Amino acid sequence: MTMRRVVRFLAGGLALWQLAGLAVLCWSLLRAPSHPTLPSGAMDDESTRLAATINVPPAKRLAALHDLARVQYDASRPLLAWRLFRLMESEIGPEDSTGMWGSTVYNQGLALDRSGFPAYARDQFERLITSRVNDADAGPNLMTPTANYRHYAARMMAQTFEQEGNHIQALIWHHKAIKLYPYSSWCGTCSSGAQTAALVELARDAAKLGPLVMLGALIAS
């Protein structure tokens, strides 16, 4: 009798979970998120002024611009950081072979997302994914030996959709990050760690749509 009660309790819990997931799914399909417009003007002037303060040899200017943008990002001024990264991209030129173009576009997406402009952030991530950028470029440190731009950009695409409550698109991009743009590196531990993290993100977001959706998403991945 006790076992029956346990089974009924679990079944009821799963049913309620799935009903809640269906409600979230319906809300996701019906909801139309607002997309604010990027401000311009004074901040453009400030980014130009900050860039003009850089006094280094030409060969070191891009690195100095990058550091300046990072300072603004870490100081909770991500929109100004985006404008500096955008300026940096204009000085790099179209898709160069140094690896700086890819990281600069990715950082623009991060800065825009942190500024509260997820739709504009996706423009940057999609631009990176569809470019000719080399995912095997060197990463920023030993823990991330290769850049894997597309893998991380796809995960950020999922995150921005999740923020807007668009769970269907979030799951699609989680799946792409795992299957279409898997993390690739000579470091086996790094690869398995990144893929596991992406799978955990997928499971976490799929769980919001109920146990059936989560199970299906995990099986598909």
NUDO-864475 format. One line per 4 residues: number of its first residue (from 1); their letters; for each residue z, y negated, x negated of C-alpha. Coordinates in nm, 2 decimals. Each point is the difference from the previous one (the first is absolute). Layout:
<recs>
NUM) A) Z:Y:X | ...
</recs>
This chain:
<recs>
1) MTMR) 0.00:0.00:0.00 | 0.08:-0.23:-0.28 | -0.33:0.07:-0.17 | -0.18:-0.08:0.33
5) RVVR) 0.17:-0.34:0.02 | -0.09:-0.07:-0.36 | -0.37:0.09:0.07 | 0.00:-0.21:0.32
9) FLAG) 0.16:-0.29:-0.18 | -0.26:0.01:-0.28 | -0.28:0.04:0.25 | 0.12:-0.30:0.20
13) GLAL) 0.04:-0.20:-0.32 | -0.36:0.08:-0.11 | -0.13:-0.08:0.35 | 0.18:-0.34:0.00
17) WQLA) -0.13:-0.06:-0.36 | -0.36:0.07:0.11 | 0.03:-0.22:0.31 | 0.13:-0.28:-0.22
21) GLAV) -0.29:0.06:-0.23 | -0.25:-0.02:0.28 | 0.16:-0.33:0.11 | -0.04:-0.13:-0.36
25) LCWS) -0.36:0.12:0.00 | -0.09:-0.17:0.32 | 0.16:-0.32:-0.12 | -0.20:0.03:-0.32
29) LLRA) -0.33:0.04:0.19 | 0.07:-0.29:0.24 | 0.16:-0.25:-0.24 | -0.22:-0.27:-0.15
33) PSHP) 0.17:-0.14:-0.31 | -0.04:-0.37:-0.08 | -0.17:-0.09:-0.33 | 0.12:-0.34:-0.12
37) TLPS) -0.24:-0.22:-0.20 | 0.06:-0.06:-0.37 | 0.12:-0.35:-0.08 | -0.20:-0.21:-0.24
41) GAMD) 0.03:-0.34:-0.16 | 0.32:-0.08:-0.19 | 0.05:0.35:-0.13 | -0.35:0.00:-0.14
45) DEST) 0.09:-0.32:-0.18 | 0.32:0.15:-0.13 | -0.17:0.31:-0.14 | -0.26:-0.21:-0.17
49) RLAA) 0.28:-0.22:-0.15 | 0.19:0.30:-0.12 | -0.31:0.16:-0.16 | -0.07:-0.33:-0.18
53) TINV) 0.34:0.03:-0.17 | -0.11:0.31:-0.19 | -0.05:-0.09:-0.36 | -0.11:0.32:-0.19
57) PPAK) -0.31:0.11:-0.18 | -0.29:0.10:0.23 | 0.04:0.36:-0.08 | 0.36:0.00:0.13
61) RLAA) -0.06:-0.22:0.31 | -0.05:0.29:0.25 | 0.32:0.17:-0.12 | 0.19:-0.34:0.04
65) LHDL) -0.14:-0.05:0.35 | 0.11:0.35:0.09 | 0.35:-0.07:-0.13 | 0.01:-0.33:0.19
69) ARVQ) -0.10:0.17:0.32 | 0.27:0.27:-0.05 | 0.26:-0.27:-0.05 | -0.09:-0.15:0.34
73) YDAS) 0.00:0.34:0.17 | 0.34:0.09:-0.14 | 0.13:-0.34:0.11 | -0.09:0.08:0.36
77) RPLL) -0.31:-0.22:0.00 | -0.25:0.27:0.06 | -0.26:-0.23:0.17 | -0.01:-0.22:-0.31
81) AWRL) -0.02:0.32:-0.21 | -0.31:0.11:0.20 | -0.17:-0.33:-0.07 | 0.06:0.04:-0.37
85) FRLM) -0.12:0.36:0.01 | -0.31:-0.12:0.19 | -0.06:-0.26:-0.27 | 0.04:0.27:-0.27
89) ESEI) -0.26:0.21:0.17 | -0.24:-0.29:0.01 | 0.04:-0.03:-0.38 | -0.04:0.37:-0.06
93) GPED) -0.33:0.02:0.17 | -0.14:0.28:0.22 | 0.15:0.35:-0.07 | 0.04:-0.02:-0.37
97) STGM) 0.06:0.31:-0.22 | 0.34:-0.11:-0.14 | 0.20:0.13:0.30 | 0.13:-0.35:0.08
101) WGST) -0.22:-0.05:0.30 | 0.14:0.30:0.19 | 0.36:-0.08:-0.06 | -0.06:-0.37:0.09
105) VYNQ) -0.16:0.09:0.34 | 0.28:0.25:0.07 | 0.26:-0.26:-0.08 | -0.17:-0.24:0.23
109) GLAL) 0.05:0.26:0.28 | 0.36:0.05:-0.09 | 0.07:-0.38:0.00 | -0.18:-0.05:0.34
113) DRSG) 0.19:0.28:0.16 | 0.33:-0.13:-0.13 | -0.10:-0.34:0.14 | -0.03:0.14:0.35
117) FPAY) -0.38:0.02:0.01 | -0.07:0.38:0.02 | -0.35:-0.04:0.14 | -0.10:-0.21:-0.30
121) ARDQ) 0.17:0.24:-0.23 | -0.21:0.28:0.14 | -0.31:-0.20:-0.09 | 0.10:0.02:-0.37
125) FERL) 0.09:0.37:0.01 | -0.32:0.09:0.17 | -0.20:-0.21:-0.25 | 0.17:0.19:-0.27
129) ITSR) -0.06:0.34:0.15 | -0.37:-0.06:0.06 | -0.06:-0.15:-0.35 | -0.11:0.17:-0.32
133) VNDA) 0.34:-0.04:-0.15 | 0.12:0.29:-0.23 | 0.30:0.18:0.13 | 0.06:0.14:-0.35
137) DAGP) 0.07:-0.34:-0.14 | 0.33:-0.02:-0.19 | 0.31:-0.05:0.22 | 0.27:-0.26:-0.06
141) NLMT) 0.25:0.23:-0.17 | 0.07:0.36:-0.11 | 0.13:0.09:0.35 | -0.34:-0.10:0.14
145) PTAN) -0.24:0.10:-0.27 | -0.32:-0.05:0.21 | -0.07:-0.28:0.25 | -0.12:0.22:0.29
149) YRHY) -0.10:-0.32:0.19 | -0.14:0.17:0.30 | 0.29:0.23:0.05 | 0.25:-0.29:0.00
153) AARM) -0.23:-0.22:0.20 | -0.04:0.26:0.27 | 0.38:0.04:0.02 | 0.03:-0.38:0.04
157) MAQT) -0.26:0.01:0.27 | 0.22:0.25:0.19 | 0.31:-0.22:-0.06 | -0.16:-0.31:0.14
161) FEQE) -0.12:0.18:0.31 | 0.34:0.15:0.04 | 0.15:-0.35:-0.01 | -0.22:-0.11:0.28
165) GNHI) 0.09:0.31:0.21 | -0.35:0.15:-0.03 | 0.13:0.35:-0.07 | -0.34:0.17:0.05
169) QALI) -0.17:-0.20:-0.28 | 0.31:0.04:-0.21 | -0.02:0.38:0.02 | -0.38:-0.01:-0.07
173) WHHK) 0.07:-0.20:-0.32 | 0.29:0.22:-0.10 | -0.24:0.30:0.03 | -0.26:-0.18:-0.21
177) AIKL) 0.25:-0.08:-0.27 | 0.09:0.37:-0.03 | -0.34:0.17:0.06 | -0.28:-0.25:-0.07
181) YPYS) 0.17:-0.21:-0.28 | 0.26:0.24:-0.15 | 0.20:-0.11:-0.30 | -0.16:0.12:-0.31
185) SWCG) 0.15:0.00:-0.35 | 0.04:0.20:-0.32 | 0.37:-0.01:0.08 | 0.06:0.29:0.24
189) TCSS) 0.35:-0.12:0.09 | -0.13:-0.35:0.08 | -0.28:0.15:0.22 | 0.23:0.23:0.19
193) GAQT) 0.26:-0.28:0.04 | -0.25:-0.25:0.14 | -0.16:0.26:0.24 | 0.35:0.10:0.12
197) AALV) 0.09:-0.36:0.06 | -0.32:-0.05:0.20 | 0.08:0.31:0.20 | 0.35:-0.12:0.08
201) ELAR) -0.14:-0.33:0.12 | -0.25:0.18:0.23 | 0.28:0.22:0.14 | 0.23:-0.29:0.06
205) DAAK) -0.27:-0.20:0.19 | -0.13:0.30:0.19 | 0.36:0.09:0.11 | -0.01:-0.32:0.21
209) LGPL) -0.27:0.15:0.21 | 0.19:0.32:0.07 | 0.04:0.35:-0.15 | -0.35:0.12:0.11
213) VMLG) -0.17:-0.29:-0.17 | 0.21:0.04:-0.32 | -0.07:0.37:-0.02 | -0.37:-0.05:0.05
217) ALIA) -0.01:-0.28:-0.26 | 0.19:0.21:-0.26 | -0.23:0.30:0.06 | -0.31:-0.21:-0.03
221) S) 0.13:-0.14:-0.33
</recs>
